[in-house]
Amino acid sequence: SALPGLLGATWLLRPGPSWRTAGIAGLALAGSILGKEDGVLFALILPLVAAHSGGRRSTVAAGLGVLVALVGCAWLRYLAMGQWMPAATHAPLAGVPLPERLHLGGSALWRLLTTFLTPFRPATPQAGIEALAATPSLLAGVMLVALAGSCAAGLRALLRSRKPVLGASLVLSSLALLVHAQLIPSGELFGPRFLYLPLLLGVIPMDRSLRAIHTRCAPHTPWPWVLALAAVPLAWLQAETYASRRLYWEAVLEDQPGSPQAWNALGNAALEEEQPWRAQRAWERATELAPDYSRPWTNLGGLALKEGRLEEALEHLQRATEVGADNPVAWANLGNALLRKGDPRAAIVAYDRATTLAPSVPA
């Protein structure tokens, strides 16, 4: 996701004809978005890099290339998934007032900072709303101010100094974290993987910072070598949490035993490992914790249908559509159960509802 955009930004530092600028900007952005949708960040940075190196004409050319790439990727996404725009389904902070969202967003940024500074201690893979809400407001506010300051410093370095690559790196890594400030409610609040893209994009300022620290220490100080040699086995040990999807969600549940979403995800992971009895227990636990949570009811219904327990499947899936009227998978599975029961008219109604909610569902 980061590599095409970074290569394009580097090539745009050399002025060239407008067609070349537009082509580089468009291809770089498209490559990043098709790698992962987070690559849309480069839609902001590529015209700025072009402006730094080539003036207004290059800016317009890069902007046109970016626009064509955005339209093309949105069209491809529509063909594949039935939707033009990525959307966060089940955003936990949807409807929460902005000040409260900002506090939780700043808390997530604080959690990311402490995860980055202490990457080798046993840590929960995710943090729930309760854990983030316990963060002092002062720390959350400081993190939001620091993020805004980092973005401003990057823009200044990009446009007003001789270090445009450093500035672009600062801006991109800051923008990659900005989504977690919860200005707009996102689908998840915290996870160490949210650091992957900003760390990759922020390699250059991190390198400068580490070099500055190193030059202030005595050249013969052994701490960089000790740290480097210790990092490999410690990282290997910590990576055990990510050895499988089931181990990951079990680690989450150690920190959040009352999370119905985590129990539902654990059930999905157990089913992937062909352990339906464990999956059923996990989904049942999720329904106990949150009776109005549609997904585990859907999963229980799908499992019952697969195992031939038709009446039980109908009961679970009807419950799923009652508490989750906008859950297309529940409606599609209910259609399957009704069809197997011998009621095609009712099945068609359920399938129509599923395809109305999500045209990409193969109902």
C-alpha positions in Angstrom: 0.0 0.0 0.0 2.8 2.5 0.9 5.4 1.5 -1.7 3.7 2.8 -4.9 2.8 6.1 -3.4 6.2 6.6 -1.9 7.9 5.8 -5.2 5.5 8.2 -7.1 6.2 11.0 -4.6 9.9 10.5 -5.0 9.7 10.6 -8.8 7.6 13.7 -8.7 10.4 15.6 -6.9 12.0 15.7 -10.4 10.1 18.2 -12.6 8.9 16.9 -15.9 6.2 17.5 -18.6 2.6 17.6 -17.4 1.6 14.3 -19.0 4.5 12.6 -17.0 3.4 14.2 -13.8 -0.2 13.2 -14.3 0.7 9.7 -15.2 3.0 9.2 -12.2 0.5 10.6 -9.8 -2.4 8.5 -11.1 -0.4 5.2 -11.3 1.1 5.8 -7.8 -2.2 6.5 -6.2 -4.0 3.6 -7.9 -1.2 1.2 -6.9 -1.5 2.3 -3.3 -5.3 2.1 -3.1 -5.4 -1.3 -4.8 -2.8 -2.5 -2.3 -5.0 -1.4 0.6 -7.6 1.4 0.8 -5.5 3.3 3.3 -3.4 4.3 0.3 -5.9 7.0 -0.4 -3.7 9.2 1.8 -1.5 9.7 -1.2 -4.3 11.6 -3.0 -3.4 14.5 -0.6 0.3 14.3 -0.7 1.1 13.7 -4.4 -0.2 17.1 -5.6 1.7 18.8 -2.8 4.9 17.2 -3.8 4.2 18.2 -7.4 3.6 21.8 -6.3 6.9 21.8 -4.4 8.9 20.7 -7.4 7.1 22.1 -10.4 4.7 24.9 -9.4 1.1 25.4 -10.4 1.1 23.5 -13.7 2.5 20.4 -12.1 0.0 20.7 -9.3 -2.9 20.7 -11.7 -1.5 17.8 -13.7 -0.9 15.7 -10.5 -4.4 16.6 -9.4 -5.9 15.4 -12.6 -3.9 12.1 -12.4 -5.1 11.7 -8.8 -8.7 12.4 -9.8 -8.7 9.8 -12.6 -7.1 7.2 -10.2 -9.8 7.9 -7.6 -12.6 7.5 -10.1 -11.1 4.3 -11.6 -10.6 2.7 -8.2 -14.1 3.6 -7.0 -15.5 2.1 -10.2 -13.5 -1.1 -9.7 -14.7 -1.3 -6.1 -18.3 -0.8 -7.2 -18.0 -3.7 -9.8 -16.5 -6.0 -7.1 -18.5 -5.1 -4.0 -21.5 -3.1 -5.1 -20.4 0.1 -3.3 -18.4 3.1 -4.4 -17.0 4.1 -1.0 -15.5 2.1 1.9 -17.7 2.4 4.9 -17.2 1.3 8.5 -20.0 -1.1 9.4 -21.0 -1.2 13.1 -18.9 1.8 14.1 -18.9 1.6 17.9 -18.9 5.4 18.3 -21.6 6.2 15.8 -23.9 8.8 17.4 -21.5 9.6 20.2 -20.9 13.3 20.7 -17.7 14.7 19.2 -16.0 15.7 22.5 -16.4 12.1 23.8 -15.2 10.7 20.5 -12.1 12.9 20.6 -11.3 11.8 24.1 -11.5 8.1 23.1 -9.5 8.9 19.9 -6.8 10.6 21.9 -6.7 7.7 24.3 -6.3 5.3 21.3 -3.3 7.4 20.1 -1.8 7.2 23.6 -2.3 3.5 23.6 -0.5 3.3 20.2 2.4 5.4 21.5 2.9 3.1 24.6 2.6 0.0 22.3 5.3 1.5 20.0 7.6 2.4 22.9 7.2 -1.0 24.6 6.7 -3.5 21.8 8.0 -6.5 23.6 6.0 -6.6 26.7 2.8 -8.9 26.8 0.1 -6.6 25.5 -3.5 -7.1 24.6 -4.0 -7.0 20.8 -7.0 -4.6 21.1 -8.4 -2.2 23.6 -12.1 -1.8 24.3 -14.0 1.4 24.9 -13.9 0.9 28.7 -10.1 0.6 28.7 -9.7 3.7 26.5 -12.2 5.7 28.5 -10.1 5.2 31.6 -7.2 7.2 30.0 -6.8 10.7 31.7 -8.2 13.5 29.6 -4.9 15.4 29.8 -3.0 12.6 28.1 -5.7 12.2 25.4 -5.6 16.0 24.7 -1.8 16.0 24.5 -1.8 13.2 21.9 -4.3 15.1 19.7 -2.3 18.3 19.9 0.9 16.4 19.2 -0.7 14.8 16.1 -1.8 18.1 14.8 1.6 19.6 15.4 3.3 16.7 13.6 1.1 17.3 10.6 1.8 21.0 10.6 5.5 20.4 10.9 5.4 18.0 8.0 3.6 20.5 5.8 6.1 23.2 6.6 9.0 20.9 5.8 7.3 19.9 2.6 6.5 23.3 1.2 9.1 25.7 2.8 12.3 23.8 3.2 14.9 21.7 1.4 13.5 18.5 2.9 10.4 17.7 1.0 10.7 13.9 1.4 11.0 14.3 5.2 8.0 16.6 5.1 6.0 14.2 3.0 6.8 11.3 5.4 5.7 13.3 8.4 2.5 14.4 6.8 1.6 10.9 5.6 2.4 9.2 8.9 0.3 11.8 10.8 -2.6 11.5 8.4 -2.5 7.7 8.7 -3.0 8.2 12.5 -5.6 11.0 12.1 -8.4 8.5 11.4 -8.0 7.2 14.9 -8.8 10.6 16.4 -12.4 9.7 15.7 -13.4 13.0 14.0 -15.5 10.6 12.0 -16.6 7.4 13.8 -14.5 4.5 12.5 -15.1 0.8 12.7 -12.5 0.0 15.3 -10.8 2.1 18.0 -7.5 0.4 18.7 -5.3 -2.4 17.5 -1.5 -2.6 17.2 -1.9 -3.2 13.4 -3.0 0.4 13.2 0.7 1.2 13.6 1.8 -0.7 10.5 1.1 2.0 7.9 2.2 5.0 10.0 5.5 3.3 11.0 6.2 2.4 7.4 5.4 5.9 6.1 7.3 7.5 9.0 10.6 5.6 8.4 12.4 8.8 7.4 11.6 11.0 10.5 12.2 7.9 12.7 15.6 7.4 11.1 16.5 11.1 11.7 15.4 10.9 15.3 17.4 7.7 16.0 20.5 9.1 14.4 20.2 12.3 16.5 20.0 10.2 19.7 22.9 8.0 18.6 25.2 11.0 17.9 24.5 12.4 21.3 25.7 9.2 22.9 29.3 8.1 23.0 30.2 6.3 19.8 31.4 3.2 21.8 28.1 2.9 23.7 26.9 -0.7 23.2 23.1 -0.1 23.8 22.1 0.0 20.1 23.7 -3.4 19.6 22.2 -4.9 22.7 18.8 -3.6 21.7 19.1 -4.9 18.2 20.2 -8.4 19.3 17.5 -8.6 21.9 14.7 -7.5 19.6 14.7 -10.6 17.4 13.9 -13.2 20.1 11.6 -10.9 21.9 9.6 -10.1 18.8 9.5 -13.8 17.9 8.0 -14.5 21.4 5.5 -11.7 21.1 4.4 -12.9 17.6 3.0 -16.1 19.2 -0.2 -14.1 19.8 -0.6 -13.9 16.1 0.1 -17.5 15.3 -3.6 -18.1 14.5 -6.8 -16.2 14.5 -8.1 -18.2 17.5 -5.0 -17.4 19.6 -5.4 -13.7 18.7 -9.0 -13.6 19.9 -8.3 -15.6 23.0 -5.6 -13.0 23.9 -8.2 -10.2 23.3 -10.7 -12.0 25.6 -8.1 -12.1 28.4 -8.4 -8.3 28.5 -12.0 -8.0 27.5 -13.9 -11.1 28.7 -17.2 -9.2 28.4 -16.9 -8.3 24.7 -19.6 -10.0 22.6 -17.7 -9.0 19.4 -14.6 -10.8 20.6 -16.6 -13.9 21.5 -18.3 -13.9 18.1 -14.9 -13.5 16.4 -13.5 -16.4 18.5 -16.4 -18.5 17.2 -15.6 -17.7 13.6 -11.9 -18.6 14.3 -12.9 -21.9 15.9 -15.1 -22.8 12.9 -12.1 -22.1 10.6 -10.2 -24.7 12.6 -13.1 -27.1 12.1 -14.1 -27.1 15.7 -17.9 -26.4 15.5 -18.6 -27.3 19.1 -16.2 -24.6 20.3 -17.6 -22.2 17.8 -21.1 -22.8 19.0 -20.1 -22.2 22.7 -18.4 -18.9 21.8 -21.4 -17.7 19.8 -23.8 -18.7 22.5 -21.7 -16.7 25.0 -21.9 -13.7 22.7 -25.7 -13.9 22.6 -25.8 -14.1 26.4 -23.7 -11.0 26.7 -25.6 -9.0 24.0 -29.0 -10.6 23.1 -29.5 -7.8 20.5 -26.2 -8.5 18.7 -27.2 -10.0 15.3 -24.0 -11.6 14.1 -23.7 -14.5 16.6 -27.4 -15.4 16.0 -26.6 -15.5 12.3 -23.6 -17.7 12.9 -25.6 -20.1 15.2 -28.3 -20.3 12.5 -25.8 -21.0 9.8 -24.2 -23.7 11.8 -27.5 -25.3 12.7 -28.6 -25.2 9.0 -25.3 -26.8 7.9 -25.7 -29.6 10.5 -29.4 -30.3 9.4 -31.1 -28.8 12.5 -33.6 -26.9 10.4 -36.1 -25.7 13.1 -33.2 -24.5 15.3 -31.7 -22.7 12.3 -35.0 -21.0 11.6 -35.3 -19.9 15.2 -31.8 -18.4 15.3 -32.0 -16.7 11.9 -35.4 -15.2 12.6 -33.9 -13.8 15.8 -31.0 -12.5 13.9 -33.2 -10.6 11.4 -35.4 -9.2 14.3 -32.4 -7.7 16.2 -30.5 -6.9 13.0 -32.9 -5.8 10.3 -30.0 -4.4 8.3 -27.9 -7.6 8.4 -27.9 -8.9 4.8 -26.1 -12.1 5.7 -28.8 -13.0 8.2 -31.5 -12.4 5.6 -29.7 -14.5 3.0 -29.2 -17.4 5.4 -32.8 -17.1 6.4 -33.7 -17.5 2.8 -31.6 -20.6 2.6 -33.4 -22.1 5.6 -36.9 -21.2 4.3 -36.0 -22.7 0.9 -34.9 -25.9 2.6 -38.1 -25.9 4.6 -40.1 -25.9 1.4 -41.4 -22.3 1.5 -39.9 -20.6 -1.6 -42.2 -17.6 -1.5 -40.9 -16.6 2.0 -37.4 -17.4 0.9 -37.7 -15.0 -2.1 -38.8 -12.2 0.3 -35.7 -12.9 2.5 -33.4 -12.9 -0.5 -34.9 -9.7 -1.9 -34.2 -8.1 1.5 -30.6 -9.3 1.5 -29.8 -8.0 -2.0 -31.5 -4.7 -1.3 -29.3 -4.2 1.7 -26.1 -5.4 0.0 -26.1 -5.8 -3.8 -22.8 -7.6 -3.6 -24.2 -10.5 -1.5 -24.5 -13.6 -3.7 -28.2 -14.2 -2.6 
